[in-house]
Amino acid sequence: MTANLSREFLWTDLNTMDEFFRLDPVNEVFFDTFVTLREKPFGVKLDAVKVFNEVYYTVTRFYYEQAFGSDVPNYASDIKADLGWNYSAELVLSMAYWLTEIAQEKMRVLFRVNLRDMYCGCGYWIPFSDSYAQLKESGKRLKYDFKPRPVSPDYLRNKYTNWWDVTKCYHSEAIRSILNLYSHEDRKEVATMIKDSINVSRSKRDRTDYDTVISLLDSYIEKGADRKIRVKTISREEALQRRISELEAEAERLSTLMEEKKQSGKDRKFTLVQIVDYCKGCVDWNDVKSIVAMLNKLLRRIGTDEDSDLVDSIETEFINRKYGDTVMGDKNEFNDNSGLNRITLPKGISAQEALRLLQNKKKEDGEEG
């Protein structure tokens, strides 16, 4: 049985592109292609290191989770939640597909087919397929194996981890699979964290192999680690307290949403349509992008296709606006690359009066009215 691994157990983020180049030289070719996407018509704004980290984390999930074709929408939803932009799913999954095509170990056939069918029509597909063709022609292969690269025990020590969920209710095989991700020294620390997290009364009630689980964990823990264990337990309690506060806030939010009347104060709620309309009414994308990221995160795995389309329409609105077709006042239609100008009128002057003044000024300057 494999464990239910979260991101921290699958991928440790790299900090620079040079680290990715050292990880595997193939990344240099994909990076060269990525750089060209910053230009028109793509206009990709995402940081390269952040994108490559997301690609490698996602592909590691493909292999570890032995992904099926039906899993593709879930991966796309998680990518949008992590990176915020609607186009990020197309970008990351296009890169991921061609990266695995040049890899030595292939993914499940049906998953590859579904991934290709869903994204071969997007704008990022062909640029990265060219990267693949270039590498294939030169006889280069990606040698990185995409095995889980977990974060260090030091990182886990200061972060709440739901070990009950990660270990699938403290299943022995799941625990062993997690510990085997780490070096011999690190296994002792991780085993200690898992043991410290066990609620004895709950575990004895819910598991018939409680003693077997404890014996397994003890086999990884050396007696000389007592001082380290106490330090880790204190840090874990602090992390646990933060998590309890988060869960209490989430429980209060869910309780509010389930109440029938929501008219004021904490009971007030807004529909997704209202939030989308608000975002579209903003002038600058910087005022909106954090809200879009939040919506993608809240809706992942539970949102409908209609919900996803609504959120994606916010980004589409701003992309279209970049080429100019939105004005204040009466709706007019503009073509080509008309721009969006923001004008603050002095007090006492209406928009109509301002337009007349501008027209008179043009006539005085000898321009056609």
N, C-alpha and C positions, 0 to 999 in steps of 0.2 A: 504493500500500500504506500502510495506517495503522499507527502504532506501537502497541505493547502497553503502553498507558499505565497506570501505577499511580496511586494517589490523588493523589500530590504533583503530577502533571502535569494533573490534571483539575479540582481544586478547592483553593483556598486558604481555609482556615477564616476566618470572620468572628468578631469578638470580642463583639459586643453585638447585641441585637435592633434597636437604632437603625440599625445598619449594614444590616441586612436590610430595614428600612423604606425606607432611602435607595436600596437596590438596586432595589426595586420596591414601590410602595405596596400592591399586592395582598397582600403578606405581613402587613400589619396585620390584615386580615380573618381570615386563617388563624391568626394568633397569638391573636386574641380567642377563636376556637374552641378552640385548644389550651389556653388558660387554664382553660376550663370543664371540661376533662378531668382536672383535678387533684382535682375533687370526686368524690363517690360517684355512680354505682357504678364509675367508671373508676379513680380513684386513681392517675393517672399521676405518677410520681416523677421522671421524667427532666428534666434541665435544658433549657429551651426553646432556648437557643442551640445546644446540642449536637445536639438533634433537627433543627433547621432546617439546620445544617451537613450532617447526614447526608442529609436530604431533597435538598438541592441537589447534593450530590456524587452521590447515586444517580441523580437525574434527568439530570445531565450524562452519566453513564455510559449511560443509556438512549439518548440522542441520539448520542453519540460511537460507541458500540459497535453502533448500529443493532439494538437488542435484538429477539430473537425470543421468541415465546410460551414456548418451552421453557426460556428463561433465567430465568424468574421465580423458581424455587426457589433458584437460585444467588444472586440478589440478596437474597432473604430470609435465606439462610444468612449472607451477608456482613454484613448489617445486625445480626443477632443477635450476631455475633462482635464487631462494633464497639461496640454499645451494651449488650450483656450480657443484657438481659431478653428473654424469649420474646415478650412482647407488642410489643416494639419493631418487629418486622418488620411486623405488622399496622398499627401506628401510622404508620410511615414510608411504607409503600407506599400506604396510603389517602390520606395527604397528597399523595404524589407523583402519584398518579393524577389527583386533582382539580386539582392545580396545573397539570398538563400539559393538562387539559381546558380550562382558562381561558387557556392560552398561545396565542400566534398560530400557532406551528408544531406540528403534530400528530405523534405517534409512529406507528410501524407499526400498522396496523389489527389484525392478529392478536395482536400483543403487548398492545395495549390490551384486547382481548377476553379474553385469558387472564388478565391482571392483574385485570380486573373480576370474572370468574367465580370466581377464587380468593379474593378478599377482600371482595366485596360483602356477604357475610354477617357480617363481623366488626363489633364494636361501634363502631369508629371511622369506619366508612364513611359513615353517615348524617350525623354532625356536619359532616364536611368537604364532603359533597355539598350541605349547606345553605349553606356558605361559597361554594361555586361558584354556587349559584342566586342568592344575594344579589349577587354580583359581576356575574353575567350580566344580572340585572334592571336593574342600574344602568349597564350598558353598558361596564363596565371589563374590560380584558384585561391579561394579564401580558405585558409587553413584553421582559422579560429573555430572551436567546436561548439560554442554557445552553451556550454555547461553552466549551471548556476554559479554566480560570483557573489556570495553573500557579503553584507557589510560586516565590519569587525564587531566583536563582543562589546568593545567600548561604546560603539554607536548604539547597540541594542540596550545597553545598560541604562542609558539616559532617555530611552523612548519606551512608551507603553507598547507592549506586544500582547495580543490576545492569544496566549499559548493554547488555550482550550480549542480555539478555532483552527489555529495553524497546525496543531498536532492531531486534528480530527478527534477531539475528546480524549486526548492523551493516549492514542493508540500506539502500541509498542513499535510497530513497523514504521509508522509516520515519524515518531521520535528518532528512531535510528537513522531514517533517511535524512533528517535535518542535521543530526550530529555528524553524519558522514560528509557533509558539505564542508566541514571545518578541519583545520589541522589538529594534530593530537593535543597540543596545548590549549587551543581555543575550545575544543570539545568540552573540557572540564568546566569552563566558564559558562558555556551555553547550557550544559546539563544542569548546572547549579541554578541558573535562572528558571529553567523549566520546572525543576523540583520546587523552588521557592514559590512558584505560581500556583501550585496544586492546592486546591481546597480539599482538605482531607475528608471531611464529612460528605461533601458532594461527590468526590471521586469514589469513595467506598460504596456510596449508594448507587451511583450510575455505572460503575465498572466492576466487573467480577475479577479483573486481573490487576487490581490496584497494587498488590504486593509485587507482582511481576514488573510493573512499570517503575516502582521505586527502586527495585533491585537493579533494573537496567540503568537508571540514572546514576545510582550509586557506583556502578561499575566504571563510570566515566569520571567520577569525582575522586580526587586524591585527598587523603586526610590532612595533608599539609596546607590546604587551601582555606583554612578556617578564617583567617584574617580578611582575605579577599572576599570571602562569601559574605561577611558582615557588612563590608563596604557596599557590595553590590545590592544586598537586600535593602539597605537604606535608600540607595538611589532608585531602586525599583519601587519602593513605597511612595517616593515622591512622584515618580512617573505615574503610578497607579492612582494617586490622588488627583492628578491632573486629568486622567482619563475618566475618573468618576464624575468630576465636575462637567466634563464634556458630555457624558452620557445623561446626567441630570438635566442639562440644558436641552439636549436633543429630546429627552422624554417630555419635557415641558412644551417644546415646540410641537411635537406630535400630538400631545393632548389638546393643545389649542386648535390644531387643524381638525381634530375629530369632533369638536363641539359644533352643535347645530347653528348657533347664532354667532356671527363674527362681525360685530359692528363697531367696536371701539377698543382702544387700548391694546393689550396683548392679544385680544381675540380677533383683532382686525386682520384680514388677509387680502391679498391681491391676486388676481388671476394671472396666468401666464401671458394671456393676450395683453393685459394692461402693462405688464412689465416690458413686453416686446415693443409695444407702442411707445412707451416712455423712452426706451433706448433709441428707437428710430427718430424720435424727436430731438435728440441731442445733436449738437453741432460737430463735436470732435470725437473721433474713435477712442481716444485715450480716456474719455469720460465713460465709456461703455464697455471696454474690453474685459474689465474685471467682473462686470455683471454677467457677461456672456460666459466667461470661464466658470463662474459660480453656477449658472443654469446648467451648463454641460455636466458639471460634477454632480449636482443634485438629481439630474434626470437620468444619469447613466444606469443602465440595467432596468429601470422602472418606467422610463418615458416611452411614449408611443412614437410611431413614425411621424404623426402629425405634430407632436411636441417638438421633435428634432427639427422638422422643417421650419417650424415657427422660429426657433432659436437661430437656425442657420440663415433665416431671412434677414436678421439684423446685420450680419456681416455682408450679405448681398447688397443691402441698402447702402452701406458705406462704400462698398466697392464701386457701385454704380454712381454714387455721388462724387467719387473721385474724378469722374469724367464729366460731371456737371449736368444735372437735370432737376435739381431741387431748389426752389426759391421760396421766399416768404411772400405771403399775399396770394393773389390769384395764381392758380397753377398754370404754368407755361411749359411748353416742350422745347428743349434745346437739343442740338445735335453736336456730334464730334466732341471735342475736348473743352467744352465750356466750363468755366470755373465757378466756384462758390465763394461769393464775397459777403462778408458780414459787416453791416453798416449800423452804427448806433446813432439814432436821430436825436437832435437836441430837443429839449422839452418844448412842447407847444407846436411842434411841426409834425404833421401827419405824413404817412408814406406817399400819399397822392401829391401833397405840396412839395415834398422832396423831389419827386419825379419831374414835376413841372419846372422846378428850379434847375435841375440837371438839363432838361430839354432847352430851356432858355439860354443856359450857359453854352451849350453846343452851338446854338444859332449865333450867339455873339462871337464865338470863335471861328465862325465861317463854315461849320460842319453842317451837313444835311440833317434836317430835323426828322 
